[in-house]
């Protein structure tokens, strides 16, 4: 085997790995709610009607069918709706919008596992089956 060919192939593979790493690891998931993190997702939140609060940001990513995208889903979108703002290259910002007085649970989920329309009421058993953690939100 030609040593130059092996060297070029190794360099190409290394560059490909570095490019993939740079595109997929430009930053991690950012938890913006007080006391929330990847290890701690259950701290309750209190909001006022009409208040919108940034809850979660996800970095740009390469498209992958059947992949994973961290998001949020509300058990009762009449009380709290999740508002998703799409950014470039698949980055997202998810905010909670307090719509009416009441109490509900919001779940961390894989957005690919649920309908994209966050105003839809998702059956509780479906939501619990895909939940990665949840927290109570009281709107008053």
C-alpha positions, 0 to 999 in steps of 0.5 A, a space after each residue: 500500500 502506498 504510504 502517501 495514500 494511507 496518510 491522506 486517507 487518515 488526514 481526510 478521516 481526521 478532518 471529517 471527524 473534526 468537522 462533525 464534532 465542530 458542527 454537533 458540539 458548538 454548544 450544548 443544551 442550555 437550561 434557562 429556568 432557575 435551578 434546572 439542568 440536565 441532572 435537575 429538571 423537577 424544580 417547580 415554576 411560578 408565572 403570571 398570566 401573559 408572562 413568557 419565559 425562555 426555558 431551553 435552548 438547543 444548539 445547531 445540529 446536523 439533520 438526522 432522521 429519527 434523531 433527538 432534539 430536546 424540547 418541552 411539552 405541556 400537559 395543559 396548553 390552555 394554562 401553559 403553552 410551549 413556544 418554539 423559535 427555530 434558528 439556523 441549522 436546527 437550533 431552537 429556543 423553547 419558551 413557556 407562555 403562561 396563558 391562564 391561571 391554573 397548574 400544569 406539568 411541563 415535560 422535557 421530551 424528544 421533540 421528534 417523538 411528538 407532534 410539532 404543534 405545541 398547542 395540541 393537547 397530547 394524551 397524558 399517557 403518550 406524554 408520560 411515555 416519552 417524558 425525560 423529566 417534568 416539573 409543575 408550573 403554577 400560573 397565578 
